[in-house]
Amino acid sequence: MPWAAGALLSGYLGVVVLGSYQWVAQGMQGIPLLDMSYLSYSATLGTGVILAVFLGWEALSAGKKIQSVLLWFAALLLLFLQLNQSARGLLIATLAALLLMIVLRYRREWKRLAGGLTFIMLAVGLFAANSDVFQERLQQAYADLQSFQQGVYVTSAGYRLAMWDVGLHGIAEKPLLGHGSGMAEKYFEDTIATYKQGIYRDLPEFQNTAHYHNELIEIGMNLGILGVLAFGFLLWSWFQSFKRHNLLLPGSAIVCFVFMAGWTDTFLLYSRIPSFLLAVTAITIGWQKYQNTSDTVDLRQASLNL
């Protein structure tokens, strides 16, 4: 098991270093060399933040204070890098998962809970204040919402809101089974010509129709409520896999991250990151079993020596 964890960590560090170089040296987001968009890179950073914070707590519980400090410093560094990517939805998903972990960890220790939440808010505020990318995206989101209210939909936020509007309309038409696998995008292009007097008809010229930029709407359009229930069962089963091995914190955080990431993108359906998350899940659970087995062997050896 150590070799598997080491291989994953080595690959992860390579991705982080390449992405950091692209941003610092060339002012680019994502990793073009690996055909990794800024969305995938941001999701990779967010996963690292969650794991680094959890492993820091584990190291602290084991009395390894230096390792815990280094891991938490790494989490802050990864969070800083993520704040300088343009993926707003994935950043929110990371922060939601992080806050959930802190609440679960310190739910019976109010002073530590307040301290942890305050520290995270201060760190995010400091990083955001020094991130031109974050401020530009924030200003863009505000301008997009204003444009949407004025009937201009050919913006990043306006396009998503329009697609969600059409998607919810489509789900209401066929709620149980949806419109059939692969038919969601065709429905959008066929419907916008007449829906609400055709106010969205110019959207395909702004961006090619690929998906609905929302996991639940995409699944609901293709497979209906039954598909959404199957998606919920998948997340529940994923969480239970962690819970059965006493990994409540990372399980809650990863499932929360996946769910929140799906609010602004089709994270599980069309992203390459879920395969990475599954590898993280397998290695985390495997490592927990490995540690328990090692502890059992040590106890038996100690009993024999006695």
C-alpha positions as CSV (number, residue, x, y, z in Angstrom):
1,M,0.0,0.0,0.0
2,P,2.8,2.6,0.7
3,W,4.0,2.3,-2.9
4,A,0.5,3.0,-4.3
5,A,0.1,6.1,-2.0
6,G,3.6,7.2,-3.0
7,A,2.9,6.8,-6.7
8,L,-0.3,8.8,-6.4
9,L,1.4,11.5,-4.4
10,S,4.3,11.8,-6.9
11,G,1.9,12.2,-9.8
12,Y,-0.2,14.7,-7.9
13,L,2.9,16.8,-7.0
14,G,3.9,16.8,-10.7
15,V,0.6,18.1,-11.7
16,V,0.6,20.9,-9.1
17,V,4.2,21.9,-10.1
18,L,3.3,22.0,-13.8
19,G,0.2,24.0,-13.1
20,S,2.0,26.4,-10.9
21,Y,4.7,27.0,-13.5
22,Q,2.0,27.7,-16.2
23,W,0.4,30.3,-13.9
24,V,3.6,32.0,-12.6
25,A,5.9,31.9,-15.6
26,Q,3.4,32.1,-18.5
27,G,0.3,33.6,-17.0
28,M,-1.8,30.7,-18.2
29,Q,-4.4,28.6,-16.4
30,G,-4.8,24.9,-16.4
31,I,-2.0,22.7,-17.9
32,P,-2.1,22.7,-21.8
33,L,0.7,20.1,-21.9
34,L,-1.6,17.6,-20.2
35,D,-4.7,18.9,-22.0
36,M,-6.0,19.8,-18.5
37,S,-8.4,22.7,-18.4
38,Y,-8.5,25.2,-15.5
39,L,-11.6,23.5,-14.3
40,S,-9.8,20.1,-13.9
41,Y,-6.8,21.7,-12.4
42,S,-8.9,23.6,-9.9
43,A,-10.7,20.4,-8.9
44,T,-7.3,18.7,-8.5
45,L,-6.2,21.5,-6.2
46,G,-9.4,21.4,-4.2
47,T,-9.1,17.7,-3.6
48,G,-5.6,18.3,-2.3
49,V,-6.8,20.9,0.1
50,I,-9.3,18.5,1.6
51,L,-6.8,15.7,1.9
52,A,-4.0,17.8,3.3
53,V,-6.3,19.2,6.1
54,F,-7.5,15.8,7.0
55,L,-4.0,14.2,7.0
56,G,-2.8,17.2,9.2
57,W,-5.4,16.2,11.8
58,E,-4.3,12.6,11.6
59,A,-0.7,13.5,12.0
60,L,-1.6,15.7,15.0
61,S,-3.5,12.9,16.6
62,A,-0.4,10.7,16.2
63,G,1.7,13.3,18.0
64,K,3.5,14.4,14.8
65,K,3.2,18.1,15.2
66,I,5.8,19.1,12.6
67,Q,4.1,16.9,9.9
68,S,0.7,18.3,10.8
69,V,2.0,21.9,10.4
70,L,3.6,21.1,7.1
71,L,0.4,19.5,5.8
72,W,-1.7,22.5,6.8
73,F,0.8,24.8,5.2
74,A,0.5,22.7,2.0
75,A,-3.3,23.0,2.2
76,L,-3.0,26.8,2.4
77,L,-0.7,26.8,-0.6
78,L,-3.0,24.7,-2.6
79,L,-6.0,26.9,-1.6
80,F,-4.0,30.0,-2.7
81,L,-3.3,28.4,-6.1
82,Q,-7.0,27.5,-6.5
83,L,-8.0,31.1,-5.8
84,N,-5.9,32.1,-8.8
85,Q,-7.8,29.8,-11.1
86,S,-11.0,31.0,-12.7
87,A,-13.2,28.1,-11.5
88,R,-15.6,29.9,-9.1
89,G,-17.9,27.0,-8.7
90,L,-15.1,24.6,-7.8
91,L,-13.6,27.1,-5.3
92,I,-17.0,27.3,-3.6
93,A,-17.2,23.5,-3.5
94,T,-13.8,23.3,-1.9
95,L,-14.6,25.8,0.8
96,A,-18.0,24.1,1.5
97,A,-16.2,20.8,1.9
98,L,-13.5,22.3,4.1
99,L,-16.0,24.1,6.3
100,L,-18.0,20.9,6.7
101,M,-14.9,19.0,7.8
102,I,-14.1,21.7,10.4
103,V,-17.7,21.6,11.7
104,L,-17.7,17.8,12.0
105,R,-14.2,17.7,13.6
106,Y,-14.9,20.4,16.3
107,R,-18.7,20.2,16.7
108,R,-18.3,19.6,20.4
109,E,-15.5,22.0,20.9
110,W,-17.0,25.4,20.3
111,K,-13.8,27.5,20.9
112,R,-11.8,25.4,18.4
113,L,-14.7,25.5,15.9
114,A,-14.9,29.2,16.1
115,G,-11.1,29.5,15.8
116,G,-11.0,27.2,12.8
117,L,-13.8,28.9,10.9
118,T,-12.3,32.3,11.7
119,F,-8.9,31.2,10.4
120,I,-10.3,29.9,7.2
121,M,-12.3,33.1,6.5
122,L,-9.3,35.2,7.2
123,A,-7.0,33.1,5.0
124,V,-9.5,33.2,2.1
125,G,-10.1,36.9,2.5
126,L,-6.4,37.6,2.5
127,F,-5.8,35.4,-0.6
128,A,-8.8,36.8,-2.4
129,A,-7.7,40.4,-1.8
130,N,-4.3,39.6,-3.4
131,S,-5.7,37.6,-6.3
132,D,-6.3,39.6,-9.5
133,V,-7.9,36.6,-11.1
134,F,-10.4,36.2,-8.2
135,Q,-11.4,39.8,-8.3
136,E,-11.8,39.9,-12.0
137,R,-14.0,36.8,-11.9
138,L,-16.1,38.4,-9.1
139,Q,-16.5,41.6,-11.1
140,Q,-17.4,39.6,-14.2
141,A,-20.1,37.6,-12.3
142,Y,-21.6,40.8,-11.0
143,A,-21.6,42.3,-14.5
144,D,-23.1,39.1,-16.0
145,L,-26.0,39.1,-13.5
146,Q,-26.7,42.7,-14.4
147,S,-26.7,41.9,-18.1
148,F,-29.0,39.0,-17.5
149,Q,-31.5,41.2,-15.7
150,Q,-31.4,43.5,-18.8
151,G,-32.1,40.6,-21.2
152,V,-28.5,40.0,-22.3
153,Y,-27.8,36.3,-22.0
154,V,-24.6,35.9,-24.0
155,T,-22.3,36.0,-20.9
156,S,-20.8,33.2,-18.8
157,A,-23.3,33.5,-16.0
158,G,-26.2,34.4,-18.3
159,Y,-25.6,31.3,-20.5
160,R,-25.7,29.0,-17.4
161,L,-28.8,30.6,-16.0
162,A,-30.6,30.4,-19.4
163,M,-29.6,26.7,-19.8
164,W,-30.9,25.9,-16.3
165,D,-34.1,27.7,-17.1
166,V,-34.6,25.6,-20.2
167,G,-33.4,22.4,-18.5
168,L,-35.9,22.8,-15.6
169,H,-38.7,23.4,-18.2
170,G,-37.6,20.2,-20.0
171,I,-37.6,18.2,-16.7
172,A,-41.1,19.4,-15.9
173,E,-42.3,18.1,-19.2
174,K,-41.0,14.6,-18.7
175,P,-40.1,14.3,-15.0
176,L,-40.0,10.5,-14.5
177,L,-37.8,9.2,-17.3
178,G,-36.5,12.4,-18.9
179,H,-36.0,12.8,-22.6
180,G,-33.8,9.9,-23.2
181,S,-30.0,9.4,-23.0
182,G,-28.2,11.8,-25.4
183,M,-31.3,13.9,-26.2
184,A,-30.9,16.7,-23.7
185,E,-28.7,18.9,-25.9
186,K,-31.0,18.4,-28.9
187,Y,-34.0,19.4,-26.8
188,F,-32.2,22.6,-25.8
189,E,-31.5,23.6,-29.4
190,D,-35.0,22.7,-30.6
191,T,-36.8,24.5,-27.7
192,I,-35.0,27.8,-27.5
193,A,-36.5,28.9,-30.8
194,T,-39.9,29.2,-29.2
195,Y,-39.5,29.0,-25.4
196,K,-40.3,32.4,-23.8
197,Q,-40.7,34.0,-27.3
198,G,-37.3,32.8,-28.3
199,I,-35.2,35.0,-25.9
200,Y,-32.5,32.4,-25.8
201,R,-32.3,31.6,-29.5
202,D,-28.9,33.3,-30.0
203,L,-27.1,31.2,-27.4
204,P,-25.7,28.5,-29.7
205,E,-23.8,31.2,-31.5
206,F,-22.3,32.3,-28.2
207,Q,-21.2,28.8,-27.2
208,N,-21.7,25.3,-28.7
209,T,-24.3,23.3,-26.7
210,A,-22.5,20.6,-24.9
211,H,-24.3,20.1,-21.5
212,Y,-26.4,22.0,-19.0
213,H,-23.6,23.1,-16.7
214,N,-25.4,21.4,-13.8
215,E,-25.1,17.7,-12.8
216,L,-28.7,17.3,-11.5
217,I,-30.3,19.1,-14.5
218,E,-28.2,17.1,-17.0
219,I,-29.2,13.8,-15.3
220,G,-32.8,14.9,-15.0
221,M,-33.0,15.9,-18.6
222,N,-31.5,12.6,-19.8
223,L,-32.9,10.1,-17.3
224,G,-35.5,12.0,-15.2
225,I,-36.1,11.7,-11.5
226,L,-35.1,8.0,-11.6
227,G,-31.7,9.1,-12.8
228,V,-31.4,11.8,-10.1
229,L,-32.2,9.1,-7.5
230,A,-29.6,6.8,-8.9
231,F,-27.1,9.7,-8.7
232,G,-28.1,10.3,-5.0
233,F,-27.6,6.6,-4.3
234,L,-24.2,6.7,-5.8
235,L,-23.1,9.5,-3.5
236,W,-24.7,7.8,-0.5
237,S,-22.8,4.6,-1.3
238,W,-19.6,6.5,-1.8
239,F,-20.0,8.0,1.6
240,Q,-20.9,4.7,3.2
241,S,-17.6,3.2,1.9
242,F,-15.7,5.8,3.9
243,K,-17.9,5.5,6.9
244,R,-17.5,1.8,7.2
245,H,-13.8,2.3,7.6
246,N,-14.0,5.1,10.2
247,L,-13.2,7.8,7.6
248,L,-16.2,10.0,8.3
249,L,-14.3,13.3,7.7
250,P,-12.8,12.7,4.3
251,G,-15.9,10.8,3.2
252,S,-18.2,13.7,4.1
253,A,-15.8,16.3,2.5
254,I,-15.3,14.4,-0.8
255,V,-19.0,13.7,-1.3
256,C,-19.8,17.3,-0.4
257,F,-17.2,18.5,-2.9
258,V,-18.5,16.3,-5.7
259,F,-22.1,17.4,-5.0
260,M,-21.3,21.1,-4.8
261,A,-19.0,20.9,-7.9
262,G,-22.0,19.6,-9.8
263,W,-24.0,22.8,-9.3
264,T,-22.1,24.8,-11.9
265,D,-20.7,22.0,-14.1
266,T,-21.2,18.3,-15.1
267,F,-18.5,17.2,-12.7
268,L,-19.0,13.5,-12.5
269,L,-20.4,12.9,-16.0
270,Y,-17.8,14.6,-18.3
271,S,-14.8,15.4,-16.1
272,R,-11.6,13.4,-15.8
273,I,-11.3,14.1,-12.1
274,P,-13.7,11.5,-10.7
275,S,-11.2,8.7,-11.7
276,F,-8.7,10.5,-9.6
277,L,-11.2,10.8,-6.7
278,L,-11.9,7.1,-7.0
279,A,-8.1,6.3,-6.8
280,V,-7.9,8.6,-3.7
281,T,-10.9,6.7,-2.2
282,A,-9.4,3.3,-2.8
283,I,-5.9,4.3,-1.5
284,T,-7.4,6.1,1.6
285,I,-9.5,3.1,2.5
286,G,-6.7,0.7,1.7
287,W,-4.2,2.7,3.8
288,Q,-6.7,2.6,6.7
289,K,-6.9,-1.2,6.4
290,Y,-3.1,-1.4,6.1
291,Q,-2.6,0.7,9.3
292,N,-5.1,-1.4,11.2
293,T,-3.4,-4.6,10.1
294,S,0.0,-3.2,11.1
295,D,-1.4,-2.3,14.5
296,T,-2.9,-5.7,15.0
297,V,0.4,-7.4,14.1
298,D,2.3,-5.2,16.5
299,L,-0.1,-6.0,19.3
300,R,0.2,-9.8,18.6
301,Q,4.0,-9.5,18.6
302,A,3.9,-7.6,21.9
303,S,1.7,-10.3,23.4
304,L,4.1,-13.0,22.3
305,N,7.1,-11.2,23.8
306,L,5.3,-11.0,27.1
